[in-house]
Amino acid sequence: MAGGICPAAPTKWRILKMTSQHLKAELRSMMRGRLKQISLAVRAVESSEVCNRLQAQMASAHTLLFFAPLPDELDIWPVLELSLALGNTCALPFFDAEKKTYGARVLNHLATDIVTGKFGVREPASSCAEIPLNKFDLVLVPGMAFDLHGNRLGRGQGFYDRLLAEASGVKCGVCYDLQLLEKMPTEPHDAKVGFILTPSRVVRRKV
């Protein structure tokens, strides 16, 4: 353009990135709509089923990173309570406001150790001891959706991708059956899980 600056044509990678981000945003919106339709009764039944499956899968794990389920997620809190009672080392993520990232702290007594953290998510109080992310045998992972290749769709902030990149151990996604897809859009920074646990099955990711 005469007298002006002609913007550089978008690269193929930039176009693909923009497309993936748009598709992921649409998928999040669709999943939110589906999750809102799940009744409290169905959530209770399917949470119980997923807890039973989880207990059967975690016998060899002794240092575990749980997640605090949100109202639209399966409730795995009873397994956390049981795991603590069995003497396992159990932790939850906490948001580090200084670093703007998530770490993990060890739980001892749920009645006194839990506070409401950033985004309204339950997390360990600052009095709980921090544990390095490379100390876990098993990491349980929430998500808006997963696919059969172990890809995970988060809530759009990227916090869990960074946590999973540093965490050791087996990474296991936990979701409703309707959240498990054949394939979904991804980006290079997206973290994968090795297994996905639903109320009806345990899936090892395809390679």
Buried (B, 14 or more C-beta within 10 A) or exposed (E): EEEEEEEEEEEEEEEEBEEBEEBBEEBBEEBEEBBEEBEEEEBEEBBBBBBEBBEEBBEEBBBBBBBBBBEBBBBBBBBBEBBBEEEBBBBBBBBEEEEEBBBBBBBEEBEEBBEEBEEEBBBBEEEBEBBEBEBBBBBBBBBBBBBBBBBBBBBEEBBBBBBBEBBBBBBBBBBBEEBBBEEBBBEEEBBBBBBBBBBEEBBEBEE
